[in-house]
Amino acid sequence: MVAEWFVLQLFLYFPEDKSEYLPAGLWLLLFVLMTYFTYKWIVRVSKRQADEAKKLEEKMMNRKDTHS
């Protein structure tokens, strides 16, 4: 039990001055926002590529039908 407490004290740090949490919270918020906007950008690009692929597929199918 004492060994567990000692090990936890090595890795856990809870500051008395709670203002030390502010920079970590701001960085966390920044990375969450960057992750959200990156996700939305990837979805938008993926949708655009899927639309282009569908148009190309339709074009190829129409071309195949005219050659038959």
N, CA, C and O atoms as a GROMACS GRO file, in nm:
protein
  272
    1MET      N    1   0.082  -0.119   0.000
    1MET     CA    2   0.000   0.000   0.000
    1MET      C    3   0.087   0.126   0.000
    1MET      O    4   0.059   0.221  -0.073
    2VAL      N    5   0.190   0.127   0.081
    2VAL     CA    6   0.279   0.243   0.087
    2VAL      C    7   0.357   0.256  -0.044
    2VAL      O    8   0.381   0.367  -0.091
    3ALA      N    9   0.395   0.143  -0.102
    3ALA     CA   10   0.470   0.146  -0.228
    3ALA      C   11   0.383   0.204  -0.340
    3ALA      O   12   0.432   0.281  -0.422
    4GLU      N   13   0.255   0.168  -0.343
    4GLU     CA   14   0.164   0.223  -0.445
    4GLU      C   15   0.152   0.375  -0.430
    4GLU      O   16   0.155   0.448  -0.529
    5TRP      N   17   0.138   0.421  -0.306
    5TRP     CA   18   0.126   0.565  -0.282
    5TRP      C   19   0.252   0.637  -0.329
    5TRP      O   20   0.244   0.744  -0.389
    6PHE      N   21   0.368   0.578  -0.301
    6PHE     CA   22   0.494   0.638  -0.341
    6PHE      C   23   0.507   0.645  -0.493
    6PHE      O   24   0.552   0.747  -0.547
    7VAL      N   25   0.468   0.540  -0.562
    7VAL     CA   26   0.477   0.537  -0.708
    7VAL      C   27   0.382   0.642  -0.766
    7VAL      O   28   0.419   0.711  -0.861
    8LEU      N   29   0.262   0.654  -0.713
    8LEU     CA   30   0.169   0.753  -0.763
    8LEU      C   31   0.221   0.895  -0.740
    8LEU      O   32   0.197   0.983  -0.822
    9GLN      N   33   0.290   0.917  -0.631
    9GLN     CA   34   0.344   1.050  -0.603
    9GLN      C   35   0.454   1.087  -0.702
    9GLN      O   36   0.479   1.205  -0.726
   10LEU      N   37   0.519   0.989  -0.759
   10LEU     CA   38   0.623   1.017  -0.858
   10LEU      C   39   0.565   1.071  -0.988
   10LEU      O   40   0.626   1.156  -1.053
   11PHE      N   41   0.447   1.023  -1.027
   11PHE     CA   42   0.391   1.056  -1.157
   11PHE      C   43   0.277   1.158  -1.152
   11PHE      O   44   0.250   1.224  -1.252
   12LEU      N   45   0.211   1.171  -1.039
   12LEU     CA   46   0.098   1.263  -1.028
   12LEU      C   47   0.141   1.392  -0.961
   12LEU      O   48   0.213   1.392  -0.862
   13TYR      N   49   0.095   1.502  -1.017
   13TYR     CA   50   0.126   1.633  -0.961
   13TYR      C   51  -0.001   1.716  -0.963
   13TYR      O   52  -0.055   1.746  -1.070
   14PHE      N   53  -0.049   1.752  -0.848
   14PHE     CA   54  -0.167   1.837  -0.836
   14PHE      C   55  -0.124   1.968  -0.772
   14PHE      O   56  -0.101   1.974  -0.651
   15PRO      N   57  -0.114   2.074  -0.853
   15PRO     CA   58  -0.063   2.200  -0.799
   15PRO      C   59  -0.161   2.266  -0.703
   15PRO      O   60  -0.283   2.255  -0.717
   16GLU      N   61  -0.106   2.335  -0.606
   16GLU     CA   62  -0.189   2.412  -0.514
   16GLU      C   63  -0.250   2.532  -0.585
   16GLU      O   64  -0.366   2.567  -0.563
   17ASP      N   65  -0.170   2.595  -0.672
   17ASP     CA   66  -0.217   2.710  -0.748
   17ASP      C   67  -0.290   2.658  -0.872
   17ASP      O   68  -0.226   2.611  -0.966
   18LYS      N   69  -0.421   2.668  -0.873
   18LYS     CA   70  -0.502   2.611  -0.980
   18LYS      C   71  -0.484   2.685  -1.113
   18LYS      O   72  -0.530   2.636  -1.217
   19SER      N   73  -0.420   2.800  -1.113
   19SER     CA   74  -0.396   2.872  -1.239
   19SER      C   75  -0.296   2.796  -1.327
   19SER      O   76  -0.284   2.827  -1.446
   20GLU      N   77  -0.225   2.701  -1.272
   20GLU     CA   78  -0.133   2.621  -1.351
   20GLU      C   79  -0.208   2.527  -1.446
   20GLU      O   80  -0.149   2.474  -1.540
   21TYR      N   81  -0.336   2.506  -1.421
   21TYR     CA   82  -0.416   2.423  -1.510
   21TYR      C   83  -0.456   2.498  -1.637
   21TYR      O   84  -0.487   2.435  -1.738
   22LEU      N   85  -0.455   2.630  -1.635
   22LEU     CA   86  -0.501   2.711  -1.747
   22LEU      C   87  -0.423   2.686  -1.877
   22LEU      O   88  -0.487   2.663  -1.980
   23PRO      N   89  -0.291   2.688  -1.878
   23PRO     CA   90  -0.220   2.661  -2.005
   23PRO      C   91  -0.251   2.522  -2.061
   23PRO      O   92  -0.268   2.506  -2.182
   24ALA      N   93  -0.259   2.423  -1.975
   24ALA     CA   94  -0.289   2.287  -2.022
   24ALA      C   95  -0.430   2.282  -2.080
   24ALA      O   96  -0.453   2.216  -2.182
   25GLY      N   97  -0.523   2.350  -2.016
   25GLY     CA   98  -0.660   2.353  -2.068
   25GLY      C   99  -0.669   2.423  -2.201
   25GLY      O  100  -0.743   2.380  -2.290
   26LEU      N  101  -0.594   2.532  -2.217
   26LEU     CA  102  -0.595   2.604  -2.344
   26LEU      C  103  -0.533   2.520  -2.456
   26LEU      O  104  -0.583   2.519  -2.568
   27TRP      N  105  -0.424   2.452  -2.425
   27TRP     CA  106  -0.362   2.364  -2.526
   27TRP      C  107  -0.457   2.251  -2.563
   27TRP      O  108  -0.468   2.215  -2.681
   28LEU      N  109  -0.524   2.194  -2.465
   28LEU     CA  110  -0.620   2.088  -2.492
   28LEU      C  111  -0.732   2.138  -2.582
   28LEU      O  112  -0.768   2.072  -2.680
   29LEU      N  113  -0.786   2.255  -2.550
   29LEU     CA  114  -0.891   2.314  -2.632
   29LEU      C  115  -0.842   2.339  -2.775
   29LEU      O  116  -0.914   2.312  -2.871
   30LEU      N  117  -0.722   2.390  -2.788
   30LEU     CA  118  -0.664   2.416  -2.920
   30LEU      C  119  -0.655   2.287  -3.002
   30LEU      O  120  -0.694   2.285  -3.118
   31PHE      N  121  -0.604   2.180  -2.942
   31PHE     CA  122  -0.588   2.056  -3.015
   31PHE      C  123  -0.722   1.990  -3.046
   31PHE      O  124  -0.738   1.928  -3.151
   32VAL      N  125  -0.818   2.004  -2.958
   32VAL     CA  126  -0.952   1.950  -2.987
   32VAL      C  127  -1.014   2.025  -3.105
   32VAL      O  128  -1.072   1.963  -3.194
   33LEU      N  129  -1.001   2.157  -3.106
   33LEU     CA  130  -1.054   2.235  -3.218
   33LEU      C  131  -0.983   2.202  -3.348
   33LEU      O  132  -1.047   2.188  -3.452
   34MET      N  133  -0.850   2.189  -3.344
   34MET     CA  134  -0.775   2.153  -3.464
   34MET      C  135  -0.818   2.015  -3.514
   34MET      O  136  -0.829   1.994  -3.635
   35THR      N  137  -0.840   1.922  -3.423
   35THR     CA  138  -0.885   1.788  -3.461
   35THR      C  139  -1.021   1.794  -3.527
   35THR      O  140  -1.044   1.727  -3.629
   36TYR      N  141  -1.113   1.872  -3.472
   36TYR     CA  142  -1.248   1.884  -3.527
   36TYR      C  143  -1.243   1.942  -3.668
   36TYR      O  144  -1.306   1.888  -3.759
   37PHE      N  145  -1.170   2.051  -3.687
   37PHE     CA  146  -1.164   2.114  -3.818
   37PHE      C  147  -1.091   2.026  -3.920
   37PHE      O  148  -1.127   2.026  -4.038
   38THR      N  149  -0.991   1.952  -3.877
   38THR     CA  150  -0.923   1.858  -3.966
   38THR      C  151  -1.018   1.748  -4.010
   38THR      O  152  -1.020   1.709  -4.126
   39TYR      N  153  -1.097   1.696  -3.916
   39TYR     CA  154  -1.196   1.593  -3.948
   39TYR      C  155  -1.296   1.644  -4.050
   39TYR      O  156  -1.326   1.576  -4.149
   40LYS      N  157  -1.350   1.765  -4.027
   40LYS     CA  158  -1.448   1.822  -4.120
   40LYS      C  159  -1.386   1.843  -4.258
   40LYS      O  160  -1.451   1.819  -4.360
   41TRP      N  161  -1.260   1.887  -4.264
   41TRP     CA  162  -1.191   1.908  -4.390
   41TRP      C  163  -1.174   1.776  -4.465
   41TRP      O  164  -1.196   1.769  -4.586
   42ILE      N  165  -1.134   1.670  -4.394
   42ILE     CA  166  -1.116   1.539  -4.455
   42ILE      C  167  -1.248   1.487  -4.510
   42ILE      O  168  -1.251   1.431  -4.620
   43VAL      N  169  -1.357   1.504  -4.435
   43VAL     CA  170  -1.488   1.460  -4.483
   43VAL      C  171  -1.528   1.536  -4.609
   43VAL      O  172  -1.578   1.477  -4.704
   44ARG      N  173  -1.504   1.667  -4.610
   44ARG     CA  174  -1.540   1.748  -4.727
   44ARG      C  175  -1.459   1.707  -4.850
   44ARG      O  176  -1.515   1.693  -4.959
   45VAL      N  177  -1.329   1.687  -4.834
   45VAL     CA  178  -1.244   1.646  -4.947
   45VAL      C  179  -1.285   1.506  -4.994
   45VAL      O  180  -1.289   1.481  -5.115
   46SER      N  181  -1.314   1.417  -4.901
   46SER     CA  182  -1.354   1.282  -4.937
   46SER      C  183  -1.485   1.283  -5.016
   46SER      O  184  -1.498   1.210  -5.114
   47LYS      N  185  -1.580   1.365  -4.976
   47LYS     CA  186  -1.707   1.375  -5.047
   47LYS      C  187  -1.684   1.429  -5.188
   47LYS      O  188  -1.741   1.378  -5.284
   48ARG      N  189  -1.600   1.530  -5.199
   48ARG     CA  190  -1.570   1.586  -5.331
   48ARG      C  191  -1.505   1.481  -5.422
   48ARG      O  192  -1.539   1.471  -5.539
   49GLN      N  193  -1.412   1.403  -5.367
   49GLN     CA  194  -1.348   1.299  -5.446
   49GLN      C  195  -1.446   1.189  -5.486
   49GLN      O  196  -1.438   1.136  -5.597
   50ALA      N  197  -1.538   1.156  -5.397
   50ALA     CA  198  -1.639   1.055  -5.429
   50ALA      C  199  -1.731   1.104  -5.541
   50ALA      O  200  -1.767   1.026  -5.629
   51ASP      N  201  -1.768   1.231  -5.538
   51ASP     CA  202  -1.850   1.288  -5.645
   51ASP      C  203  -1.776   1.285  -5.778
   51ASP      O  204  -1.834   1.252  -5.882
   52GLU      N  205  -1.648   1.320  -5.777
   52GLU     CA  206  -1.569   1.317  -5.899
   52GLU      C  207  -1.555   1.175  -5.953
   52GLU      O  208  -1.562   1.153  -6.074
   53ALA      N  209  -1.536   1.079  -5.864
   53ALA     CA  210  -1.525   0.939  -5.906
   53ALA      C  211  -1.657   0.890  -5.966
   53ALA      O  212  -1.657   0.816  -6.064
   54LYS      N  213  -1.768   0.932  -5.907
   54LYS     CA  214  -1.899   0.892  -5.960
   54LYS      C  215  -1.921   0.951  -6.099
   54LYS      O  216  -1.971   0.882  -6.188
   55LYS      N  217  -1.884   1.077  -6.118
   55LYS     CA  218  -1.897   1.140  -6.250
   55LYS      C  219  -1.809   1.069  -6.353
   55LYS      O  220  -1.851   1.047  -6.466
   56LEU      N  221  -1.688   1.034  -6.313
   56LEU     CA  222  -1.598   0.963  -6.403
   56LEU      C  223  -1.653   0.825  -6.438
   56LEU      O  224  -1.645   0.782  -6.553
   57GLU      N  225  -1.708   0.758  -6.340
   57GLU     CA  226  -1.766   0.626  -6.364
   57GLU      C  227  -1.884   0.636  -6.461
   57GLU      O  228  -1.897   0.555  -6.553
   58GLU      N  229  -1.970   0.736  -6.441
   58GLU     CA  230  -2.084   0.756  -6.532
   58GLU      C  231  -2.036   0.788  -6.673
   58GLU      O  232  -2.092   0.740  -6.771
   59LYS      N  233  -1.932   0.870  -6.683
   59LYS     CA  234  -1.876   0.905  -6.813
   59LYS      C  235  -1.822   0.781  -6.884
   59LYS      O  236  -1.842   0.764  -7.004
   60MET      N  237  -1.752   0.695  -6.808
   60MET     CA  238  -1.696   0.573  -6.866
   60MET      C  239  -1.807   0.477  -6.907
   60MET      O  240  -1.796   0.412  -7.010
   61MET      N  241  -1.914   0.468  -6.827
   61MET     CA  242  -2.025   0.381  -6.862
   61MET      C  243  -2.096   0.430  -6.986
   61MET      O  244  -2.135   0.349  -7.070
   62ASN      N  245  -2.115   0.561  -7.001
   62ASN     CA  246  -2.177   0.617  -7.120
   62ASN      C  247  -2.089   0.595  -7.242
   62ASN      O  248  -2.140   0.567  -7.351
   63ARG      N  249  -1.961   0.605  -7.225
   63ARG     CA  250  -1.866   0.584  -7.334
   63ARG      C  251  -1.870   0.439  -7.380
   63ARG      O  252  -1.864   0.410  -7.500
   64LYS      N  253  -1.881   0.348  -7.283
   64LYS     CA  254  -1.886   0.205  -7.313
   64LYS      C  255  -2.015   0.174  -7.390
   64LYS      O  256  -2.014   0.094  -7.484
   65ASP      N  257  -2.126   0.236  -7.349
   65ASP     CA  258  -2.255   0.211  -7.415
   65ASP      C  259  -2.254   0.262  -7.558
   65ASP      O  260  -2.313   0.198  -7.645
   66THR      N  261  -2.189   0.372  -7.585
   66THR     CA  262  -2.188   0.427  -7.722
   66THR      C  263  -2.099   0.346  -7.814
   66THR      O  264  -2.121   0.346  -7.935
   67HIS      N  265  -1.999   0.276  -7.760
   67HIS     CA  266  -1.909   0.196  -7.843
   67HIS      C  267  -1.966   0.057  -7.873
   67HIS      O  268  -1.915  -0.012  -7.961
   68SER      N  269  -2.068   0.017  -7.802
   68SER     CA  270  -2.125  -0.118  -7.820
   68SER      C  271  -2.214  -0.126  -7.940
   68SER      O  272  -2.269  -0.232  -7.970
   0.00000   0.00000   0.00000
